[in-house]
Amino acid sequence: MRELIENALKGHRADYIEIRIEESQSTHIGYRGRELEDIAITSGRGGNVRAAFKGGWGFACFNDLSNLRDKVSQAVQQARMVGKEKTQLVPIETVVAVVPPEVTKDPGRIPLAEKKALTDQYCDALWSVPGIQTSSTSYGDGRKHIYFGNSEGAYIEQESVDVVLHISAVARDGGDVQQTSLSLGSNGDYGSIEGLHKEAEEIARKAVNLLKAPQIQGGEYTVILDPVLAGVFIHEAFGHLSEADHVYEDQRLKDIMLLGKRFGGPHLNVIDGAAIPGLRGSYMYDSEGVPSSHTYLIREGVLVGRLHSRETAAKMGESPTGNARAISYNFPPIVRMTNTFIEPGEASLDDLLAEVKDGIYAANWFGGMTSMEMFTFSSGESYRIRNGRIAETVRSVMLSGNLFSTLHNLDAVANDLSFNQGGGCGKGGQFPLPVSNGSPHIRIRNCLVGGS
Amino acid sequence: MEKLLARAAEVADEAEVYWVSRQDTPVLFEANRLKSLENRDTSGLALRIIKNGRLGHSSTNNTEDVDGLIARVLETVPFGAEAKLEMPSTQSYPHVDVYDPQVESISFDDMVQLGQSLIDGIRSRFSEVLCEARIGKSLGKMRLINSRGCDVSYKKTSFGVSVEGSLIRDTDMLFVGEGRASCRLNKDLAPIISDVLEQLELGQEIVTAPSGDVPIIFTPRGVASILVWPLMAALNGKTLLQGASPLEGKLGQRVLAEGFSLWDDPTTPYASGSRLCDDEGVPSRPLPLINKGVLSNFLYDLQTAGQARKASTGSASRSLGSLPAPSSSVILVGEGDVAYKDMLSDVKEGIIIDRLLGAGQSNILGGDFKANVLLGYKIEKGRIVGRVKNTMVSGNVYEILNDLRGVGSEAKWVWGYLKAPHIYCGKISVATSN
């Protein structure tokens, strides 16, 4: 493959060219209710070429891998039709490497019958709870082998193995329908989705209990977020705006996202990094062949870094961070998060609760979105906080905030950091990209909550 | 394909081969400048079989890998779902316009020119706006053959123009945008430009949103972003079979206000979602879903229809890697007789919803939604006075559509998949932070 890629790269008139070839195989098992709906094994093979000329880009993707050289010529020709300025890519060390997958318990070695039996058991666990109307249980795994080479002489082979499990339960009372869910994922460990029978049962029980829970009145509340939801919060509320491709061509946004500017209190530290091993957003090299890193975005409340591709780093005069990621060969790499988290502080959850007379404790995630300035994220389950204690269950809440005020209102960070591995992030049509989010419990004052 | 089908038919009771290919060529603008030209050439094969009463499925985009495809489908079929379907035999199909040779022949240069004119048109009035634009054309081909003799194929073009603009002042970010797509080439940018300019103009002034329960007008985009999806989920035969549809048992009954009608019509000429047959080879036909407030049909594919002892409504949709499932194609919301300006003048204090953020995060099945207003305006004494922000709305789609005050007289396309008028309703709950 190396020879094939290197030969195809030779002798074109472009500033930069890269080729990516991808082979994949994936398994999916899906249940709707108690019934098996879909069981499939899918194999894929495809590739792409990206070329830069005078700042313009050409991109071609294909399934037919023959005549690779012609595909390179096509991408180069496209780039030449666009480019009128100057190609800027931050220089990096040329890497030649073969990266084996990080595998603890390889799902590829588990027989299909065993995967199905496990999914069956989770289904049974859900349905052991009376009052369930329907459910969805889905298991997926995939192995990907990526061959990457560029015109600077880099050649990297990377293999990765991903496992995901998604369980959701729906309870219904007349027109009232309530849903709860659980999403887990792992970089190469089938074991991480085993033994969750109790959790599946719990999900179902919560859905049934939600039917009885009251809605809360919309308005501003003090909220405490559990580590899962706090992770989604930092991803949506801040993470996306730290992606330099939103900022690098936009002078007004550059002024807003000026390094050194204060975004929160001194207890707030936010990091993104694929270099942290063993998490779902971890990797050695990004889709441009840049080594992964560990980047402080906010340190002691002050903006100190952002996430880059080679182009955004060059154009902003900052260091590369290895955050250019492509979800598959169908897309060019764009700046993405990896493992994003709030560093733990010193307080305990009880300390955070003690100062709240009336508020909301929101846990688990249902979803999250951002428009940069404004964002929303919703909880899987919620409770009222009364006089410093977690009290009755209430209907799931949707929380909404504004980048410029909500982080300042984040007034306490607990000491119990944990990561949620079940997330899939979407941007520019590339969804779901494996990422992880992490946080300890956090407290936010005056948070806007959508109510009944 | 024939060879694959013949080999599959030897080892299975029934077999179906589905082939798709697609060539997408978008021109992309970033920060008001041409950024890249792309060409995406993808294709793939899916094989579905019925063996011993069970369904097996496998797919690949390596079209030479016939052996692998058959081996994998045989590996999955012993575990497969119980087959409740009979594959269609030879059918007669309606003529549906989905191909325009002009889309195939438009050049990159012309597309670049269109994108530049679009951005220039917007910046001629608001020079500080940063635009991202996409001018894209595509050619899709599909062929389906099965062991009962069905052999259907078609090709379809698609042409789309979209633009997203951002205007940042201090820490206020205003996001505007509009797009259009159809199977036909359309170089008329004026409607898109004027729509975006209107959003920018109305968005200049930021005002405090009213709070509590207020009357609401949904723009066609607003209808698309919140009102339609919970209904489509409830109208899906699959949701119904699971017992999770709030519309269960209400066929033939009035479920929404009389002024509200909804169809799925894959025969609509040149609409992006149109097609002569669905992804299982069942002929397309217009399907009334809600007729003057009365529930008339649910959407079925072959398998769900078999389970429900109904006939397929020709609503199967599939991506290469997964089994077909019921889905809408082209959603049409019926027009009413109220002019938009008359809706406006009827409101003393209320809001207009154009775009929402996070609407899909709520309990869609029950029709409940809570969302942040990404683009919305305040109405005072029949006039739009400015844009609202840091505002959340919540409500229930069924309650809202039973509280209709008026349906607009002029439906508009939202992208290429949905056509809807303005919809004016009695109340929505609004919460805002200062």
Interface residues (C-beta under 8 A of the other chain):
Chain A: S26 H28 I29 R32 G33 E35 L36 E37 D38 I39 A40 I41 T42 S43 G44 R45 G46 G56 W57 G58 F59 A60 C61 F62 N63 D64 Q74 A75 Q78 A79 M81 V82 L112 A113 K116 Q133 T134 V170 R172 G174 G175 D176 V177 Q178 Q179 G218 G219 E220 E249 D250 R252 L253 I256 N330 P332 F366 G367 G368 M369 T370 S371 M372 E373 M374 F375 T376 F377 S378 S396 V397 M398 S400 N402 L403 F404 N446 L448 V449 G450 G451 S452
Chain B: E30 A31 L34 K35 S36 L37 E38 N39 R40 D41 T42 S43 G44 H57 S58 S59 T60 N61 N62 T63 D65 G68 R72 E75 T76 F79 G80 A81 E82 F108 D109 V112 E128 L130 S166 I168 R169 T171 D172 M173 F175 K238 L241 Q242 G243 A244 P246 L320 G321 S322 L323 L357 G358 G360 Q361 S362 N363 L365 G366 G367 K370 A371 N372 L374 K389 N390 M392 V393 S394 Y398 S429 A431 T432 S433
